[in-house]
Amino acid sequence: MSAQAPDFDSRDFKSALGRFATGVTIVTATHPQTGHPIGLTVSSFNSVSLNPPLVLWSLIKSSSNREAFEQLTRYNIHILNAEQLALARQFSTGSPQERFHDILWTPGATDEQVPKLDDRYCSAWFECYNRNHYHEGDHMILIGEVEQCHHTDSLPLVYHAGSFDLTPTLTET
């Protein structure tokens, strides 16, 4: 038995998925060939397991960073705090150099090569071993084994209905 063909188009599907509010993350790493920092804004992030501590995120296969993330050993995931709308936008466009322009970061605790964004930008962060990845549909799903993590008391930035926000608003019907 196989799945039935959908009775909706990709725009309807994306709109329905947009009803699910999610946090906003920036994933950073060091490019395995160039040694330069790379990073991108990601909203498809969630936990997988507590023991061992696993998280997942997904990357569109057409991303210029796909091959790098298939090859590298470690990356950092930063959950942005509510004040970091501009940073989320900065890491969603432009060259790697433009994305890291005027951004405070340090080498991560687990691997000296992996950029860790300054805590002032984050509600939480996770240093991950690149445990596995899977190609499904038009995305690559990456599984990270968390080696270090930290959280603050700051509120997270939220992505909902196709835009960034602190919290979704309730509309009366």
KEKE-3310 file (N, C-alpha, C; in steps of 0.2 Angstrom, whole numbers, plus 5000, padded with zeros to 4 digits):
npx = (5004:5002:5005:4992:4989:4991:4977:4979:4988:5006:5007:4995:4998:5010:5004:4995:5005:5011:5002:5007:5016:5034:5050:5065:5080:5098:5109:5126:5143:5159:5165:5170:5179:5184:5187:5181:5168:5151:5133:5116:5098:5086:5070:5065:5066:5068:5067:5072:5076:5079:5089:5100:5104:5096:5093:5084:5085:5081:5086:5084:5087:5092:5100:5115:5124:5122:5130:5142:5136:5133:5146:5153:5158:5153:5141:5133:5118:5108:5095:5086:5084:5069:5073:5080:5076:5082:5094:5090:5085:5097:5105:5098:5100:5111:5130:5141:5151:5144:5134:5140:5145:5149:5144:5145:5154:5161:5174:5167:5164:5166:5172:5185:5184:5171:5159:5151:5138:5137:5130:5121:5112:5104:5092:5094:5107:5115:5128:5133:5136:5137:5127:5119:5111:5097:5090:5075:5061:5061:5071:5085:5086:5094:5102:5107:5118:5118:5131:5135:5125:5116:5105:5095:5085:5078:5065:5060:5062:5049:5042:5028:5015:5021:5029:5040:5039:5035:5025:5012:4996:4980:4965:4949:4934)
npy = (4994:5011:5029:5041:5052:5069:5081:5094:5109:5115:5127:5128:5118:5123:5135:5129:5122:5134:5137:5132:5137:5141:5140:5151:5148:5149:5140:5136:5133:5127:5128:5113:5113:5126:5131:5143:5152:5146:5149:5149:5154:5144:5137:5124:5114:5103:5093:5076:5065:5061:5053:5045:5063:5070:5080:5087:5095:5103:5105:5113:5105:5112:5121:5131:5127:5114:5103:5105:5103:5090:5084:5089:5088:5093:5105:5121:5125:5138:5145:5159:5174:5185:5197:5197:5198:5205:5199:5186:5188:5193:5181:5174:5178:5184:5183:5171:5179:5191:5187:5185:5197:5210:5202:5195:5182:5166:5153:5137:5127:5113:5110:5118:5124:5128:5140:5149:5158:5174:5174:5185:5185:5174:5162:5149:5137:5124:5113:5102:5085:5079:5068:5060:5060:5062:5061:5067:5070:5086:5091:5089:5080:5083:5075:5079:5075:5081:5088:5099:5111:5126:5137:5153:5165:5172:5177:5168:5171:5170:5160:5162:5158:5162:5173:5183:5184:5189:5182:5173:5180:5180:5178:5182:5173)
npz = (5000:4997:4999:4996:4982:4985:4988:4987:4984:4984:4990:4998:5007:5013:5019:5028:5036:5042:5052:5063:5076:5078:5085:5081:5074:5072:5063:5064:5057:5052:5036:5028:5018:5015:5028:5033:5042:5042:5041:5044:5044:5052:5054:5055:5067:5081:5096:5097:5105:5122:5128:5120:5120:5107:5093:5079:5063:5047:5030:5015:5000:4989:4995:4996:5005:5008:5004:5012:5025:5024:5025:5036:5053:5065:5072:5078:5085:5088:5097:5094:5103:5107:5103:5092:5078:5067:5066:5063:5050:5044:5043:5034:5021:5009:5007:5016:5022:5024:5032:5044:5047:5058:5069:5085:5090:5096:5096:5098:5113:5112:5099:5093:5080:5077:5075:5089:5092:5102:5118:5120:5110:5111:5116:5119:5116:5107:5105:5093:5088:5071:5069:5059:5043:5032:5016:5011:5001:4996:5005:5016:5031:5046:5060:5075:5088:5104:5112:5121:5130:5133:5142:5143:5152:5143:5132:5117:5099:5088:5074:5064:5053:5042:5045:5056:5074:5091:5099:5093:5088:5095:5086:5085:5081)
capx = (5000:5006:5001:4987:4991:4988:4972:4980:4995:5011:5005:4990:5002:5014:5000:4993:5011:5012:4998:5011:5022:5040:5056:5069:5087:5103:5114:5133:5148:5165:5165:5175:5184:5187:5188:5177:5162:5145:5128:5109:5092:5082:5064:5063:5071:5065:5070:5071:5077:5083:5094:5105:5101:5096:5089:5084:5083:5081:5089:5082:5092:5095:5105:5122:5127:5120:5136:5146:5133:5134:5153:5156:5157:5150:5138:5130:5111:5106:5088:5086:5079:5064:5075:5085:5073:5087:5099:5087:5085:5104:5107:5094:5101:5118:5135:5144:5154:5139:5130:5144:5147:5147:5141:5149:5154:5168:5174:5163:5168:5167:5176:5187:5182:5163:5157:5146:5135:5137:5124:5116:5108:5101:5088:5098:5111:5117:5134:5131:5140:5133:5126:5117:5107:5093:5087:5068:5058:5066:5075:5089:5085:5100:5101:5113:5119:5120:5137:5135:5120:5115:5099:5095:5078:5075:5060:5062:5059:5044:5040:5022:5011:5025:5033:5043:5035:5037:5020:5006:4990:4973:4960:4942:4930)
capy = (5000:5018:5035:5043:5059:5075:5085:5101:5111:5116:5134:5126:5114:5128:5139:5125:5121:5140:5138:5129:5142:5137:5145:5153:5146:5150:5135:5138:5128:5129:5125:5108:5114:5133:5133:5149:5151:5147:5149:5150:5154:5138:5136:5117:5112:5100:5087:5069:5060:5063:5048:5051:5069:5071:5086:5087:5101:5101:5110:5112:5102:5117:5126:5131:5124:5107:5098:5106:5100:5083:5082:5092:5084:5097:5112:5123:5127:5144:5147:5166:5177:5189:5204:5195:5198:5208:5194:5180:5190:5193:5175:5171:5181:5186:5178:5169:5185:5196:5184:5185:5204:5213:5198:5193:5175:5163:5146:5133:5123:5106:5110:5125:5127:5129:5147:5150:5165:5177:5173:5190:5184:5167:5160:5143:5135:5117:5111:5095:5081:5078:5060:5057:5065:5058:5064:5065:5075:5092:5093:5085:5080:5082:5073:5081:5073:5086:5087:5104:5115:5131:5141:5159:5166:5177:5174:5166:5173:5165:5161:5159:5161:5166:5179:5182:5187:5186:5177:5173:5184:5176:5181:5180:5171)
capz = (5000:4996:5000:4990:4980:4989:4985:4988:4981:4989:4993:5003:5012:5017:5023:5034:5041:5045:5058:5069:5078:5080:5086:5075:5075:5067:5063:5062:5057:5049:5030:5028:5013:5016:5035:5034:5046:5038:5045:5041:5048:5051:5058:5056:5073:5086:5099:5095:5110:5128:5130:5120:5118:5100:5090:5071:5059:5040:5026:5008:4996:4984:4998:4994:5011:5008:5003:5018:5031:5023:5026:5042:5059:5071:5071:5083:5084:5092:5097:5095:5108:5104:5101:5086:5071:5062:5065:5059:5043:5041:5042:5029:5015:5008:5007:5022:5025:5026:5038:5050:5048:5065:5074:5090:5091:5099:5095:5103:5118:5110:5094:5092:5074:5076:5078:5093:5093:5108:5122:5120:5104:5111:5122:5121:5111:5107:5101:5091:5083:5066:5069:5053:5039:5028:5011:5010:4997:4994:5011:5020:5038:5050:5067:5079:5095:5108:5117:5126:5129:5138:5140:5147:5153:5138:5127:5110:5093:5085:5067:5063:5048:5037:5048:5063:5079:5098:5100:5089:5091:5095:5082:5087:5075)
cpx = (5004:5002:4997:4990:4987:4982:4973:4987:5000:5010:5000:4994:5006:5010:4997:4999:5012:5008:5002:5017:5028:5045:5060:5076:5092:5108:5121:5138:5154:5165:5171:5180:5188:5189:5185:5170:5156:5139:5121:5104:5088:5076:5062:5067:5066:5069:5068:5071:5081:5089:5095:5101:5102:5091:5089:5083:5084:5083:5087:5088:5096:5100:5112:5126:5126:5126:5141:5143:5133:5140:5155:5154:5153:5147:5135:5123:5110:5099:5088:5082:5075:5067:5080:5082:5078:5092:5096:5087:5092:5107:5103:5095:5109:5123:5137:5147:5149:5135:5133:5146:5144:5144:5147:5149:5161:5168:5170:5167:5170:5172:5178:5185:5175:5161:5151:5144:5135:5130:5119:5111:5103:5097:5091:5102:5113:5123:5133:5136:5135:5132:5124:5113:5103:5090:5080:5065:5063:5070:5080:5088:5092:5099:5108:5113:5122:5126:5138:5128:5119:5108:5099:5087:5075:5070:5062:5059:5055:5043:5033:5018:5015:5029:5035:5039:5037:5032:5015:5000:4984:4968:4954:4938:4923)
cpy = (5006:5024:5038:5050:5064:5078:5092:5103:5113:5123:5132:5123:5119:5133:5135:5124:5128:5141:5135:5134:5138:5143:5146:5151:5148:5144:5137:5132:5131:5125:5120:5109:5121:5135:5140:5147:5151:5147:5151:5150:5148:5138:5129:5114:5109:5095:5081:5064:5063:5059:5044:5057:5071:5077:5085:5094:5099:5107:5108:5110:5107:5122:5126:5128:5117:5102:5099:5103:5093:5080:5084:5087:5087:5103:5114:5126:5132:5146:5155:5169:5182:5195:5203:5195:5200:5202:5188:5182:5191:5186:5171:5173:5183:5181:5176:5175:5190:5194:5185:5192:5207:5209:5195:5185:5172:5156:5142:5129:5116:5106:5117:5128:5130:5136:5146:5157:5167:5175:5178:5189:5178:5166:5153:5142:5127:5116:5103:5092:5079:5070:5057:5062:5060:5063:5062:5071:5080:5094:5087:5086:5078:5080:5075:5078:5078:5085:5093:5108:5120:5135:5147:5159:5170:5173:5173:5170:5168:5166:5158:5162:5165:5172:5178:5186:5185:5181:5178:5177:5180:5180:5178:5178:5171)
cpz = (5000:4998:4994:4988:4983:4985:4986:4985:4986:4993:4999:5009:5016:5021:5029:5039:5045:5051:5064:5070:5080:5082:5080:5078:5070:5068:5060:5062:5053:5042:5030:5023:5014:5023:5037:5038:5041:5043:5041:5046:5047:5056:5059:5061:5078:5090:5096:5101:5116:5130:5124:5118:5111:5098:5082:5069:5051:5036:5018:5004:4991:4988:4996:4999:5012:5009:5010:5024:5030:5026:5033:5048:5065:5068:5077:5081:5090:5092:5099:5100:5104:5101:5094:5079:5066:5061:5061:5051:5040:5039:5037:5022:5015:5008:5015:5026:5028:5032:5044:5052:5054:5070:5079:5091:5093:5096:5100:5108:5116:5104:5092:5085:5073:5079:5083:5094:5100:5112:5122:5115:5105:5117:5124:5115:5112:5103:5100:5087:5078:5065:5063:5049:5034:5022:5010:5007:4995:4999:5013:5027:5042:5057:5070:5086:5099:5113:5122:5124:5134:5136:5145:5148:5148:5134:5120:5105:5090:5078:5066:5057:5043:5039:5055:5068:5086:5100:5095:5092:5090:5091:5084:5081:5077)
residu = (MET:SER:ALA:GLN:ALA:PRO:ASP:PHE:ASP:SER:ARG:ASP:PHE:LYS:SER:ALA:LEU:GLY:ARG:PHE:ALA:THR:GLY:VAL:THR:ILE:VAL:THR:ALA:THR:HIS:PRO:GLN:THR:GLY:HIS:PRO:ILE:GLY:LEU:THR:VAL:SER:SER:PHE:ASN:SER:VAL:SER:LEU:ASN:PRO:PRO:LEU:VAL:LEU:TRP:SER:LEU:ILE:LYS:SER:SER:SER:ASN:ARG:GLU:ALA:PHE:GLU:GLN:LEU:THR:ARG:TYR:ASN:ILE:HIS:ILE:LEU:ASN:ALA:GLU:GLN:LEU:ALA:LEU:ALA:ARG:GLN:PHE:SER:THR:GLY:SER:PRO:GLN:GLU:ARG:PHE:HIS:ASP:ILE:LEU:TRP:THR:PRO:GLY:ALA:THR:ASP:GLU:GLN:VAL:PRO:LYS:LEU:ASP:ASP:ARG:TYR:CYS:SER:ALA:TRP:PHE:GLU:CYS:TYR:ASN:ARG:ASN:HIS:TYR:HIS:GLU:GLY:ASP:HIS:MET:ILE:LEU:ILE:GLY:GLU:VAL:GLU:GLN:CYS:HIS:HIS:THR:ASP:SER:LEU:PRO:LEU:VAL:TYR:HIS:ALA:GLY:SER:PHE:ASP:LEU:THR:PRO:THR:LEU:THR:GLU:THR)
# end
